């Protein structure tokens, strides 16, 4: 392996050619026989039509692009001061210097902004007198959206994947970090990491799955009568607030700095109330607006010619990803309209197979979203903690499976629908 590939660390994504990064992150499905085999393997993970299968169809994920991760870095949203120090592990072809694999990697000194909670593990380390931080995190910061994390070029194959995992382990050992955490990988990557000795964890989110609906009314027709009436009432009341609320859908060049100013005010207000300190800086929104606006859908609510609420979504090839929401005027059901119903409407109109509306939120279930599994993989350096955590994860996976079955029974769709 050492003769074929060179493994090294970069402290800024700006050191890596954007085209080479993106060729690893979002390869074309038919670029090579190897990528076709990967697509076939991913499609075989779950039965045709299942939520996991729809998720595996994704062949473009905006969050692992060079532009998105560069915006996080250059805007100061991540960096040493934030506790997310960039330490991307890369694998290069020794002869040509071409990038063959990369993992978006960060050295963490806390567990915030990850959405896979390991505070209990950190507390156990602390009580045992062992350091839990720093730890190595392979993730997209502040983004609980499933996607590839071990970004292997179609030409790299298993050898490049193994080199990437070796690079992560070597880096962890060198800095004496407690652990490696790969959060929100695909099911295919989760299985591969399990085969490589990582501990496997599952979680759950609520996604809207588009059953080739002709329009929003066709989606409503698939629901039970009670849920259908509830959603119609909520949408009507959301727009009738305080003299009337208008909804604007903006993407591409239609999004201006004035829109970002308004949205950032919503975002910081919500962040200050919910978690104390917003993760993303104002500059981040300007940068993604400048570099990837065609992959952004901004849903803005206006009352009396003044923006009062908004939600930012990112557009993948086969999915709409709801990310951040905020408001400066609160009205009943406005959050549901801006974040959930407008996203469903957009996904149906544009032929997207699903909407991922972020972490948590059982209330999404009543509004046409269904529970789906999410994945993470963890390697603990200390075998004592690894054994204890493995036992915990076995019980937790069983509980998650049971929860998914229960949510399936509670889905708001007509029986047999």
N, C-alpha and C positions, 0 to 999 in steps of 0.2 A: 504493500500500500504506500509506503513512504517513497518508493521510486516513482510511483504514478502520480500521487497527489501531494500537495503542500498544504498544510493546515496552519492558519494564522488568525490573529485577532485584529479587528479594526475598531477604533474608538469613535468613528463617525461614519455614517452611511455615505457621506459626501466623498469618502475615499474610494467608493466602489462605483464603477460605471453603471449608470442607471439602466441602460439597455441590457447589460449582462445580468443585473439583479432581477429585472422584470422577466427575463427569459427563464430564470429559475423559478420565480414566484408564480407566474401565470403562463405556463407554456401552452402553445396551441395543442388541442387534443390529438391531432393527426400529425404532429411534427415528426414523429419517429415511431418505429415499431415498439420501442420501449414505452413511449407515452400512451400508445394504444393499449398495451397490456395493462398499464396502470389504470386507465379508464375502465377497462373490463373488470379488473379486480375490485375497484371501488363500487361499480354497479352491482357486483355480486354480494356486497356486504349485507343487504337487506332485500326482502321481496320487492318486486317491481311495484311502484306506486307508493311505497311506504315513505314516511317522513325522512328517514335517514337516506333513502335512495334519492329523494329529491335534493337533499342537501349535497350528496356526492356529485350531482350533475354540475355543480358550480365549476366553471372553468375560468372565471375571472373574479377575483376577490379584491376589492379596492383597498382593503386595509393592509395587505402585504406588499403593495406596490412601493417602489422607491419614493414616489412623490408623497405618499401619505406619511411614511416613516421619516422622510426628510423634513416634512413640515413639523412633525413632533419635535425633532431635534433642533432645527434652526429657530423655531419659535420660542424655545426655552421651556416647552411643556414637559420635556424629559431632559435629564442631565444630572450631574452629580448633586446639585443643590436640591433636586426634587426626590432624591433617593432612587432614581432610575438612571444608572450610569451605563452609557452605551458600550457594549463589549461584543459586537457581532462576531460570531465564529464563522469563518469562511473556508471553503475547500477549493483550491485551484489546481488545474492541470499543470504538472511540473514542466512539461515541454513547452506548452503554448502560453501559460499564464492565464488561461481562460477560466472564468468562474464556473465551477461545477456544482457547488452546493453552498447554501448559506442558511444560517438560523438567526432570526432577529432576537438578539440576546442582550440581557441587561443584568447588571450587578445590583441587587436590591438590598437596602438597609432597613426595609420595613415591608409590610404586606398589604399596603393600600393600593387601590386601583387595579386589582387583579381579578376580582369577582369569583375566585375559587379560594375559599377561606381556610387558611391554615393557622389562625391565631392560636388554636388549641395546641397545635404542634409546637409553635414557638414558646408557648407558656410551659409546656412539658420540658423543653430543653432548658428554659430558664430555671425551673424548679430543680432540675438535675445539675445545675451549675455548668451547663454546656452552652456555648454560643450557637444560636440559630442563624443570626445574621453576621456576615453577608450570605446571601444565597444567589444562585444563578437562575434567572428567569428567562425562559424562551416564550415570548408572548408578543402580542400587539398591545402596548400600554393603553389602559383605560377602555378596552374594547372587548366585551364579552361576546364575540361573534366567532363561530366555528370557521376554521379555514386552515390551510396548510401552514405548518410551522417549520418543518424540515424541508426547506426549499431546494429540492434536488433537480438539476437540469435533466431533461429527457435523455441526454446522452450519458449521464453520470451513473445511473443504475444503482444497484445494491452496494457496490464498492464505494461510491461517493457518499451514500447514506451512512455506511459504517464509518467512513472517515469523519463525517460530521459529528456522529455520536462520540467517536473517540476524541474529537476536538473539544466537545463540551465537557467530557470527563477530565481531560487533561487540564483544561482551564480551571475547573472546580478544584482539582487537586493542587494546582499551583498556588492558588490564593487561599487554600484551606477553607473553602466555603462549606457550609453544612450539607448542601443539597442542590439538586437540579430540578426545576419545575417546568413542565411543558403544558401550557394551559390553552384550552379550546382547540386542540388539533383535530384533524379529521379522524374518523373511525379507523381508516387504513393506517394512519400514522400511530394511533393509539395501540393498535394490534402489534405493529412493528416494534414500538418501544417496549411493550410487554414481553415480546420475544427476546429483547435485549436486556431484560432484567429490571426494567422500571416497574414501580408499583402503579397499579391502574385504579383510577378513580372515575366515577360517573356523577353527573348532576342532571339537572333538567331545566328546560326553558319552555316558553310557550310561543309557537310559531303559527302563522296562518298558512294553510296549505291550499293552493289554488287548484281546484278540481276542474280546470278548464271552463270556469264560469264565463258566460257571455258578458255579464255585467254585474253590478252590485246587487241588483234585484234578484238575479239568478242565485247568487250566494245566499241572500236572505231566504229564498224559497227552499234552500237546503236545510234550514234551521227549524227547530220546533216553533210552533205558533207563538208561544210565550216569549221566547228569545227574540223572534222576529219583531214582535210588537215592541219589545223593550228597546231594541236598537233603533227602530224608526222614531220612537219617542225621544230617545237620547239625542239623536242627530237633530231633530227638529228643535228641541229645547236649547241645545248648545248654540245654535245660530240665532235664536230669538232673544238672547240675553241683552238686557240694557239698551234697547233700541235697535238691536240687530248687529250681528257679527258677520263679516265677510271673510272668506278663505281664499288665499292666493297660493298657487303652486308655482315655484320658481326653480329653474335649472339653467345651467349654462351661463351665457352672457347676460341673462335677465337678472342674475344675482349681483347686486352692487354692494359697495362698501357701506352704504346706508342700511342695507338689509343686514349686513354683518354687525353693524353697530347695534341695531335693535335686537338682533338675536343674542348677541353676547350679553346684553343687559338681562335678557330673560334667563340665560344660562347661569350667569353669576348669581342672580337672585335665588334661583332654585338650589344651586350648589351651596350657597351660604346657609340656607335653611336646612338642607338635608345632610351634608357631610362636612360643612365647615369651611372648606377651602376648595374652590373649583380647580380641577386638574389642568384644563386647557387654557392657554393664554389667548388674548385677543388676536395676536399675530398669527396664531395657528389657523384661525378661520380665514384670514386674508390669504394666507399661503395656499391652503387647499382650494380656496375659491379661484386663485390665479392658476393653479397647476392641474386641477382635476374637476373643474366645475361641471363638466358633462357627466360626471358620476355622482353628482349631488342633487338631491331634491330637498328644497327648503319649503316647508309648509308654514305659512304665516297667517295669523288671525288678526283682523283689523276691525276696530270699532271707532266710528266717527273719525275716519281718516287717520287713525293712530294705531300702530302695531301694538298689540297687547299680549301676544303669545306666539310661540313658534316651535317647530321641531325640525331637526336636521336628520335626513336620511341619506345613505350612500347606496348607489345603484350598482349591483353586480350584473353579471351576464344573465343570471337566472334567479336573482333574489333582490329584494329591497331590504336594507338593513336600517332599522330605526335606531338612532343613537341618543341624541340629547334633546331635551325639552325644557322649556321654561316659560314663565308668564309674569306679568306685572299686574294683571287683574285676574282674579280667580272667579270662575263661574261654573256652575254644575255642568258636568259632561263635556266641557270644552277640551279637557285633556284627552278624553276618549276620541273625540272627533278629530283633533289635530294629529294625534299620535297613531291611532289604531284604524279608524274608519277611512280616513283619507289615504292611509298607506294601503289598505286592502283595495280600495277603489283604484288607486294607481297601479298596483300589481296586476289586477285583473285587466285593466285597460291596455297594459303594455305586455301582457303575456308572460309575466314572471311567475315562477312556480311557487314562491313562498314569500312571506314577510317575516323577518326575524326582528322582534321588537325589544330585544335586550334581555337583561337578567330579571329574575323574580316576577311577581305579578300574577297571582292566581285569578285576579279579576279579569284577566285577558281571556280566560277559559269561557266565560259567559258571553264573550263578544266574538266568538268564532275562531279563537286560537286553540291549538291543541298542544298537549305536552309531548316533548321530544327529548331524547337523551343528549347530554353533552359529555365531553371527555377531558381528562387531564392525566398526565403521567408524571411520576415523581421518583427520584432516586436519592436516597438518604445515605450519606457517607458512613454514619455510625450504624453498624449492624444491629445494635440493641434497639435503637429507635426504628430502624427499618422493619424489624420483626413485629414490633408493637403496632406500627402504623399499618402494616400489611393486614394484620388481624382486624383492625378497625375498618379498613377499606372493604374487606370481605363482607362484613355486616352492613356497611353503608351501601354497597352496591345492591345487596338484596333488598334493602329498604327503598332505594331509588326505583328498582324494578317494580316493587309492589305499588309505589306511589304512581308510577306511570300507568299501571293497569287500572288503578282507581280513577285517575283522571280521564282515561279513555272511556270509562263507564259514565263519567259526568259530562262528556262532550255534548254541546248544545244541538247536535244535529239530529234530524229525524232518524229513527231506527231503520237501519238498512241503507242510510244515505251516505 
